[in-house]
Amino acid sequence: MPYSLRFIFIAIVVFSLSSCWNMEKEPITETIVETVNDDAALEKLPDYQEWIDTTCETGYLVLDIESWAGLPVTYYEYNLLDELLDDAEKKIPKKEQYTRREALDILIFISDLLQNKRLQQVSYHSAFYMCLRYRLFDCDINSLLFLTIADRFDLPIYGLVMPAHMCVLWDDGKHKIYWETTANRTVSMEYYIEKFKLDTTSINKNIFLSPLNQEQIKALTFYNIGNTYRDINSLQLAALYTRYAVDIYPNWVEPYINLARIYNQLKEPEIALYYCNRSLERLPNLFEIYEMQGIAYTELGCNTEAIEAYQQYLQQIPPKRKYDYKRIAQDIRKRMEELDV
């Protein structure tokens, strides 16, 4: 995402949190204890399971969790989901079995429906309520809306996650269709494996490209809530909600990466290194994590280890992406020179 657009997203979050706080229910933010490193802290929070309605469609579930976490969800976002489902009901046939052509027609229809609802397709992951309110959809938002419609009409559509990406899969036992929601087209499983450099081990360890269940959708929601709080520098809240994602979905690598980043920002290098290591266990070719290791080791005064981590980063940048990371690589070489004195 361009820097200017990311700045607009952050400004929107700040404005929303300051001016549109959900007055319907008291958010739990006020009850959070000072430390988020103590596991007992989680036990002191009200149980989010008592707040949400797990029988409703995915989109409503996500909004309920965001409201519980103190984000300024309003009836406006719920009404948008109502409108979306009303529009979908006019065109989606209810059948026990669909032909492949019918399945494709439904996927195309939902894509067109979402395209009419959004103002802009973006790449940044942020809160579901905010993307609905401002009609700025990313791969997560597109996929969650697909799942919301699928829940209502009992369609065999499932969410799939990859590193920093999400798509949907139509799988009725007879037809399997991978649908890229940001491009509105079919792709193959091999397309994602090549694009994200996945291997059998990383797929099995992370449950990449496997249909998400409701618990894993909750983890995705908490992960995005953590991102939202990190964007406005509420780092303890960001850590807290990202840890919820880890607790619910321990085989998903993205929350570990985010926690490494957050704890570096909190100047807690030992904890940052712990999450760096957990990230690499799940995705060994994740070269970006070595920069986070380098930052943590530098904070600890372990210059030799920091230089080694930065060297790993530079060595593992994929050849096709070296130009994209040119400026970051130059900055890292400068850091290495400062450490090697």
Residue pairs with C-beta under 8 A, 6 or more apart in sequence:
1 9
1 122
1 123
1 124
5 122
5 124
6 124
9 122
9 124
9 126
9 130
9 136
9 231
10 231
10 232
12 130
12 134
13 126
13 127
13 130
13 228
13 231
13 232
14 232
16 71
16 72
16 130
16 133
17 71
17 72
17 232
19 72
20 72
20 74
21 27
21 70
21 72
22 67
22 70
22 71
22 72
22 73
22 74
24 67
25 51
25 67
25 68
27 67
27 68
27 69
27 70
27 71
28 45
28 46
28 48
28 68
28 69
28 70
29 69
29 70
29 237
31 44
31 45
31 46
32 41
32 45
32 236
32 237
32 240
33 41
33 44
34 236
35 41
36 236
36 237
36 239
36 240
36 243
37 268
37 271
41 240
42 240
42 243
42 244
42 247
46 68
48 65
48 68
48 69
48 244
51 64
51 65
51 67
51 68
52 61
52 64
52 65
52 68
53 60
53 61
53 64
54 61
54 214
56 64
57 81
57 85
57 147
57 148
57 149
57 151
57 152
58 144
58 147
58 148
58 150
58 151
58 214
58 217
59 81
59 84
59 128
59 144
59 145
59 147
59 148
60 78
60 81
60 148
61 214
61 217
61 218
61 221
62 128
62 144
62 217
62 221
63 73
63 77
63 78
63 81
63 128
63 129
65 218
65 221
65 222
65 225
66 73
66 127
66 128
66 129
66 221
66 225
67 73
67 129
69 222
69 225
69 241
70 237
71 127
71 129
71 130
71 225
71 228
72 129
73 129
74 129
74 133
76 133
77 128
77 129
77 132
77 133
80 117
80 132
81 132
81 148
84 113
84 117
84 145
84 148
84 149
85 148
85 149
85 152
87 113
88 109
88 110
88 113
88 149
88 152
88 153
89 152
89 153
91 109
92 106
92 109
92 149
92 153
92 155
93 102
94 153
94 154
95 102
97 172
97 174
98 106
98 172
98 175
99 175
100 175
100 177
103 170
103 172
103 175
103 177
104 177
104 186
106 155
106 170
107 157
107 168
107 170
107 177
107 179
107 186
108 184
110 145
110 146
110 149
111 179
111 181
111 184
112 184
113 149
114 137
114 142
114 145
114 146
114 181
115 184
117 135
117 137
117 145
118 135
118 136
118 137
119 134
119 135
119 136
120 135
120 136
120 137
121 137
121 138
121 182
122 136
122 137
122 138
123 138
123 139
124 138
125 138
125 140
125 164
125 223
125 224
125 227
126 138
126 224
126 227
126 228
126 231
127 224
127 225
127 227
127 228
128 140
128 141
128 144
128 221
128 224
130 136
130 228
131 137
131 138
131 141
132 141
137 145
138 182
139 165
139 166
139 167
139 181
139 182
140 166
140 220
140 224
142 181
142 182
143 159
143 166
143 167
143 168
143 181
144 159
144 217
146 157
146 159
146 168
146 179
146 181
147 157
147 158
147 159
147 168
147 217
149 155
149 157
150 156
150 157
150 158
155 170
156 170
156 171
156 172
156 173
157 168
157 169
157 170
158 168
158 169
158 171
158 211
158 212
159 166
159 167
159 168
159 169
159 211
159 212
159 217
159 220
160 166
160 167
160 168
160 169
160 178
160 208
160 209
160 210
160 211
160 212
161 207
161 208
161 212
161 216
161 220
161 252
161 254
162 192
162 195
162 196
162 198
162 208
162 209
163 196
163 198
163 208
163 253
163 254
163 283
163 286
164 254
165 192
165 196
166 181
166 220
167 178
167 179
167 180
167 181
167 187
167 192
168 179
168 181
169 176
169 177
169 178
169 179
169 211
170 176
170 177
170 179
171 177
171 211
177 186
178 186
178 187
178 188
178 189
178 191
178 192
179 185
179 186
179 187
180 186
180 187
189 209
192 198
192 209
193 199
193 203
193 209
196 208
197 285
197 318
198 208
198 209
201 284
202 208
202 282
202 283
202 284
202 285
203 209
203 210
205 251
205 281
205 282
205 283
206 251
206 252
206 253
206 282
206 283
207 216
207 251
207 252
212 220
215 248
215 249
216 248
216 249
216 252
218 248
219 244
219 245
219 246
219 248
219 249
219 252
219 255
220 245
220 249
222 241
222 242
222 244
222 245
222 248
222 255
223 241
223 242
223 245
223 252
223 254
223 255
223 258
225 241
226 237
226 238
226 239
226 240
226 241
226 242
226 245
226 255
226 258
226 262
227 238
227 258
228 238
229 235
229 237
229 238
229 241
230 238
230 258
230 261
230 262
230 265
235 262
235 265
235 266
236 266
238 258
238 262
239 259
239 262
239 263
239 266
242 255
242 258
242 259
242 262
243 255
243 259
245 252
245 254
245 255
246 255
246 256
246 259
249 255
251 282
252 282
253 279
253 282
253 283
253 286
256 275
256 278
256 279
256 282
257 275
257 279
257 286
257 288
257 289
257 292
259 271
259 272
259 275
260 272
260 273
260 275
260 276
260 279
260 289
260 292
260 296
261 272
261 292
263 269
263 271
263 272
263 275
263 296
264 272
264 292
264 295
264 296
264 299
267 299
269 295
269 296
269 297
269 299
269 300
270 296
270 300
272 292
272 295
272 296
273 293
273 296
273 297
276 289
276 292
276 293
276 296
279 286
279 289
280 286
280 289
285 316
287 312
287 313
287 316
287 317
287 318
288 313
290 309
290 310
290 312
290 313
290 316
291 309
291 310
291 313
291 328
291 332
293 305
293 306
293 309
293 312
294 306
294 307
294 309
294 310
294 313
294 332
294 335
295 306
297 303
297 305
297 306
297 309
298 306
298 335
298 339
303 339
303 340
306 335
306 339
307 336
307 339
307 340
310 332
310 333
310 335
310 336
311 336
313 332
314 329
314 332
314 333
317 325
317 329
322 329
